């Protein structure tokens, strides 16, 4: 005989606590990955490279700036997960069958949750409305959404890194990934970005798991959502595979990335888009003419500008300082 409890209030309580404990395990993994990107941002801060928009040459950026952005993105994901977990800390325990608290002794709810709070170390508290806590599993959707955000950023970042590491002859080859395999099965010496590919595939699975949770959360009917096992399974799986894959991504890939500084600088200085810095001096229309002439003739932007008499060589050198173009302001002006 159940005294003061039902599977209708104990199962969602257990599901929320399990998710919170798993989130607590993932948080330091995300923090370590964020730190790894921050360390690379400092290491690569001096490395100039060509930016790219629409996968076309753009104005220069520093490789360190790109890695600093990756660090911030992972940090933002970590904070989104923390915010989602706050919602799951509210428990409907004590609501029994329909959220009304039938068959509970006075004070049972508060005492039970206080015990769970002390036992788990989590900031658990009674929900202001036990009916809502039983009807709605929105906190689980919030956690799954946070997992999805982590996955989407991991996919985006690993795609970037794979592009920057493409080559070594016919790709960008701006960065060098640590080798984790002897070569391809048929091409000797070929090093594939296996860790990045693994992390992306895991992230695809997490996105799929989140979709299952979304469908399960909306499937609640009246006083109960019976789809909670699907939520618990998919959220638990996502936490487990994210935890393992992101740890490997950090230790076996990110921490060992090296920059090909010469390749990065060559792209930055050859990119036609450096003409953007000349807009305040020669205007957009003239700049467009310079780019077209440079691409047609095979000459560099500085050569065309000087030949056309648009700027002096000294002024041009000051304005086209690639490093200055990676900071706010108008290049060449203090």
Secondary structure, 3 states (H helix, E strand, C coil): CCCCCCHHHHHHHHHHHHHHHHHHHHHHHHHHHHHHHHHHHHHCCCCEEEEEECCEEEEEEEHHHHHHHHHHHHHHHHHHHHHHHHHHCEECCCCCCCCCCCCCCCCHHHHHHHHHHHHHCCCCEECCCHHHHHHCCHHHHHHHHHHHHHHHHHHHHHHHHHHHCCCCCCCCCCEECCCCCCECCCCECCCCCHHHHHHHHHHHHHHHHHHHHHHHHHCCECCECCCHHHHHHHHHHHHHHHHHHHHHHHHHCHHHCEECHHHHHHHHHHCHHHHHHHHHHHCHHHHHHHHHHHHHHCCCHHHHHHHCCCCCHHHHHHHCCCCHHHCCCCCCCC
